């Protein structure tokens, strides 16, 4: 059997530059020395238990190779989590670590995958029953924040996340790790223009709620007086929502901050964007009073 690659690469963000030999479909082997690189110019590399398990379970995700430590393979097969015919490369801990960027936590699992298919906004109309939530991110570019927001959207049942096709991070292993599997659970819609997308959402029956520190109303489901189809719009940390995006929101709200004197008085007056998203999704997922 061939040796697993030891030349480290920067996660899946580095695209393959060398064409490598592909073994017979479904064959389990040890990786050859070029297998630290992804299989094609469009593929990427995901790692970590939740990210890999969600990718394997997602019928819309094309997984091209699984790298796995010996001890983990039997457990995955017993769970029925390994698709039939998937090429598998057995590695030890050192070999697995060499497949991704330094300090990335793989938990013994790495997969090469193709990016998810593009989704359209009109695929997510308001649901006939219950609350329908959509998250819109206005030029939020940090992959850790976007990953954490995807995770919160999965927890609170958001229908999808919407970003621009520019000024937003691509799918990467680091983002998928931050999302803890939610990258393959929550649909991600990329649009050319946020303002145009917000207008389309309004025509579809959604109320658009912008989140900002100077919002005229406090985030409180009993006071908003809106229906069950809601869009939460968040801007980038620092600059917040752009003026044009604000103009396409029906209401601007703020998260109330504690007014208690103490060591943080005057020093902390806002939340990280991913924390603000979690608070807003929780509040808006509650039934209206």
C-alpha positions in Angstrom: 0.0 0.0 0.0 1.1 3.5 -0.7 2.2 5.9 2.0 -0.1 8.8 3.1 1.0 12.3 2.2 3.1 14.2 4.7 3.5 17.5 2.8 1.1 19.9 4.6 -1.3 22.2 2.7 -3.6 25.0 3.8 -6.9 23.2 4.4 -9.1 22.7 1.4 -8.6 26.4 0.4 -5.6 25.4 -1.8 -6.7 23.9 -5.1 -5.1 20.9 -6.7 -2.2 21.7 -9.0 -1.2 18.1 -9.8 -3.4 15.4 -11.3 -3.2 12.3 -9.1 -4.0 8.7 -9.9 -7.5 7.7 -8.9 -7.8 4.1 -7.6 -10.7 1.8 -8.5 -14.0 3.0 -7.2 -14.8 2.0 -3.6 -11.3 0.7 -2.9 -9.9 1.1 0.5 -6.1 1.9 0.5 -3.4 3.9 2.1 -2.9 7.3 0.5 -0.2 8.0 -2.0 2.3 10.8 -1.6 0.2 13.2 -3.6 -3.0 12.7 -1.8 -2.6 15.8 0.4 -4.0 17.7 -2.5 -7.6 17.7 -3.5 -8.7 15.9 -6.5 -9.8 18.6 -8.9 -9.7 22.4 -9.3 -13.2 22.8 -8.0 -13.0 20.4 -5.0 -12.5 21.3 -1.4 -11.6 19.6 1.8 -13.8 19.3 4.9 -12.7 17.9 8.2 -13.9 17.2 11.7 -16.6 14.7 12.8 -19.7 16.9 12.4 -18.7 18.4 9.1 -17.7 15.1 7.6 -20.8 13.2 8.9 -23.1 16.0 7.6 -21.4 15.9 4.2 -21.7 12.1 3.9 -25.4 12.3 4.9 -26.3 15.1 2.4 -27.7 13.8 -0.8 -26.9 17.1 -2.5 -23.2 16.9 -1.6 -20.8 14.9 -3.9 -18.1 13.3 -1.8 -15.1 12.1 -3.8 -12.8 10.6 -1.2 -12.8 9.8 2.6 -9.6 9.9 4.6 -10.0 8.2 7.9 -8.0 6.7 10.8 -8.2 3.0 11.1 -10.1 3.1 14.5 -12.8 5.3 13.1 -13.6 3.4 9.9 -15.3 0.4 11.6 -17.5 2.7 13.7 -18.6 4.6 10.6 -19.4 1.4 8.7 -21.4 0.0 11.7 -23.5 3.2 11.6 -24.0 2.8 7.9 -22.5 6.2 7.3 -20.2 5.3 4.5 -21.8 5.5 1.0 -21.3 2.4 -1.1 -18.5 2.8 -3.6 -16.9 5.8 -1.9 -13.0 5.7 -2.3 -11.4 5.5 1.2 -7.9 6.1 2.2 -6.7 4.8 5.6 -4.3 7.1 7.5 -2.8 7.4 10.9 -3.1 10.5 13.0 0.1 12.1 11.6 -0.9 11.4 8.1 -4.4 12.9 8.6 -3.0 16.0 10.1 -0.8 16.5 7.0 -3.9 16.7 4.8 -5.1 20.0 6.3 -3.8 23.3 7.6 -1.7 23.3 10.8 -3.7 23.3 14.0 -6.9 22.1 12.2 -8.8 19.6 14.4 -9.8 16.7 12.1 -10.9 14.2 14.8 -9.6 11.5 12.4 -11.9 12.4 9.5 -11.3 14.3 6.3 -13.3 14.3 3.0 -12.7 15.7 -0.5 -16.0 17.1 -1.8 -17.4 19.2 -4.6 -19.1 22.5 -3.7 -22.8 22.4 -3.1 -25.2 23.2 -5.9 -26.4 26.8 -6.2 -29.8 27.5 -4.6 -32.4 30.1 -5.7 -34.3 32.5 -3.5 -37.7 31.5 -4.9 -37.1 28.0 -3.4 -37.9 29.3 0.1 -41.4 30.8 0.2 -43.1 31.2 3.6 -44.3 27.9 5.1 -48.1 27.4 5.4 -47.8 26.8 9.2 -45.6 28.1 11.9 -42.9 30.7 11.7 -40.7 31.1 8.6 -37.3 32.6 9.3 -34.6 33.6 6.8 -31.2 35.1 7.6 -29.6 37.8 5.3 -26.0 38.7 5.8 -25.0 42.1 4.4 -21.2 41.7 3.5 -20.3 39.6 6.5 -17.0 38.2 5.3 -15.4 36.4 8.2 -15.8 32.6 7.7 -15.9 31.9 11.4 -18.8 34.2 11.9 -20.7 32.9 8.9 -20.1 29.3 10.0 -21.4 30.1 13.5 -24.4 31.8 12.0 -25.2 28.8 9.9 -25.0 26.7 13.0 -27.5 29.0 14.8 -29.8 28.9 11.8 -29.8 25.1 11.9 -30.6 25.1 15.7 -33.5 27.6 15.3 -34.9 26.3 12.1 -34.1 29.0 9.6 -35.1 28.1 6.0 -31.9 29.5 4.5 -29.0 32.0 4.7 -28.6 34.6 2.1 -25.3 36.4 1.2 -23.9 38.3 -1.7 -21.9 36.4 -4.2 -19.2 38.9 -3.5 -18.1 40.1 0.0 -18.9 36.8 1.5 -16.6 33.8 2.2 -16.5 30.7 0.0 -17.2 27.2 1.3 -14.0 26.2 3.1 -13.0 23.6 5.7 -12.6 26.2 8.3 -16.1 27.6 7.7 -17.6 24.1 7.7 -15.8 23.3 11.0 -17.3 26.5 12.6 -20.7 25.5 11.3 -20.4 22.1 12.9 -22.2 20.4 10.1 -24.7 23.1 9.4 -23.1 24.0 6.0 -24.7 20.8 4.7 -27.9 21.3 6.7 -28.9 24.9 6.0 -29.3 26.0 2.4 -27.0 28.9 1.4 -28.3 31.3 -1.3 -25.9 33.6 -3.0 -27.3 36.7 -4.7 -25.9 39.5 -6.8 -27.6 42.3 -4.9 -28.9 42.3 -1.3 -31.3 45.1 -1.8 -32.9 43.4 -4.8 -33.1 40.1 -2.9 -34.9 41.9 0.0 -37.4 43.4 -2.4 -38.1 39.9 -3.8 -38.5 38.5 -0.3 -41.1 41.3 0.4 -43.0 40.2 -2.7 -42.9 36.6 -1.5 -44.6 37.7 1.8 -41.8 38.3 4.2 -41.3 41.2 6.7 -37.7 42.4 6.7 -36.2 43.2 10.1 -32.8 45.0 10.2 -30.7 44.6 13.3 -28.7 47.6 14.5 -27.7 49.3 17.7 -29.8 52.3 16.9 -32.9 50.4 15.9 -36.2 52.2 16.7 -37.7 49.2 18.5 -36.4 46.6 20.9 -36.3 43.1 19.7 -39.4 41.6 21.3 -41.8 39.3 19.5 -44.7 40.7 21.5 -44.1 44.2 20.3 -43.2 43.9 16.6 -46.7 43.3 15.3 -45.5 41.4 12.3 -46.6 38.1 10.8 -44.9 34.7 10.8 -42.7 35.2 7.7 -39.6 37.1 8.9 -36.2 38.0 7.4 -33.4 39.0 9.8 -30.8 41.3 8.2 -27.4 41.6 9.8 -24.4 43.7 8.7 -20.7 43.3 9.0 -19.0 44.0 12.3 -17.9 47.6 12.6 -19.7 49.2 9.7 -23.0 47.4 10.2 -25.8 47.5 7.7 -25.2 49.6 4.6 -27.6 52.6 4.1 -29.2 51.1 1.0 -29.8 47.8 2.9 -31.5 49.7 5.7 -33.8 51.4 3.2 -35.0 48.0 2.1 -35.9 46.9 5.7 -39.5 47.3 7.0 -38.3 47.8 10.6 -35.0 48.4 12.4 -34.7 46.7 15.8 -32.0 46.6 18.5 -31.0 44.0 21.1 -31.4 45.5 24.5 -28.3 45.8 26.5 -28.1 45.6 30.3 -27.9 49.0 32.0 -26.2 47.9 35.1 -23.0 49.7 36.3 -20.0 47.5 36.5 -16.6 46.7 35.2 -17.9 46.6 31.5 -19.9 49.8 31.8 -19.1 51.9 28.7 -16.7 49.3 27.3 -19.0 46.7 25.7 -22.0 48.1 23.8 -22.5 45.5 21.2 -22.4 41.8 20.4 -20.3 39.8 17.9 -22.4 39.4 14.7 -22.7 35.7 15.2 -23.9 36.1 18.8 -26.4 38.8 17.7 -27.7 36.4 15.0 -28.2 33.7 17.6 -30.1 36.1 20.0 -32.3 37.4 17.2 -33.1 33.9 15.8 -34.0 32.7 19.3 -36.3 35.7 20.0 -38.0 35.5 16.6 -38.4 31.7 16.7 -40.6 32.0 19.8 -44.4 32.1 19.3 -45.9 35.6 19.3 -47.6 36.6 22.5 
